[in-house]
């Protein structure tokens, strides 16, 4: 079975070019580590359906390059100074080079996916390329909704808006990775749709886990202070739930603290059931993801998929 180490070697090969300052910036964030959940999922689903390892390595590299493109641009837009405990790309290399590095990652991602589908039947190859091209637009739509939410009143952001935002910003790339791994291996119809459904539900649960960690995660593990999402004015699920649940002076106090970006708002978010109910929603999406696997061939690869689901949801950072 292909491994993440194979994917990392492929990405390193792609980004070992000149001018050095551009490609070093493109490689920098990848080199700092990360969960590599998306390429792991793609490789595992490809293995579940007996796919070709070389194609899967290229496709997984493509997906991870695209993911890192979005991280670089997100950090610039959010003015974040650290990621994975190290300076962000634009802090280390300057904003102009960071923007270009992101552009390179997006371009090389498209090129690498084209290489992954070489020799496949035309219809299958085009479906993968079309899905991959559409993902960038979906993520951009999700990021735009996230930025829009930052200037909206907390009471204006409902659960429907939140779900739509995280689906586009986070979940669709997980869904694409899982579907691509299966479809690349020859799966179609219900099995391929089940792989996409699994990825979508995992992605929703993954974002909810992030929402919890963004408020009450251990700062020594996450690298972010307690209440970081309050400090950044984020409209995350625990906050929206607490606003809905609290009443009277507690609700008024919470809204005042959120407006002031006061991290002590976390106490009221916990009191309002924000953390507990978000965890409940997260586990429901996890269960839906597990259900999507029922019709798939059992074996070590499917067990790896299940393990990846657990690691995406039950985590400390």
Buried (B, 14 or more C-beta within 10 A) or exposed (E): EBBBEBBBEBBEEBBEEEEEEBBBBBBBBBBBEBBBBBBBBBBBBBBBBEBBBEBBBBBBBBBBBBBBBBBBBBBBEBEBEEBBEBBBBBBBBEEEBBBBBBBBBBEBBBBBBBBBBEEBEEEBBEBBBEBBEEBBEBBBBBBBBBEEBEEEEBEEBEEEBBBBBBBBBBBBBBBBBBBBBBBBBBBEEEBBBBBBBBBBBBBBBBBBBBBBBBBBBEEEEBBBEBBBBBBBBBBBBBBBBBBBBBEEEBBEBBBEBBEEBBBEBBEBBBBBBBBEBBBEBBBBBBEBBBEBBEEBEEEEBBEBBBEBBEEBBEBEB
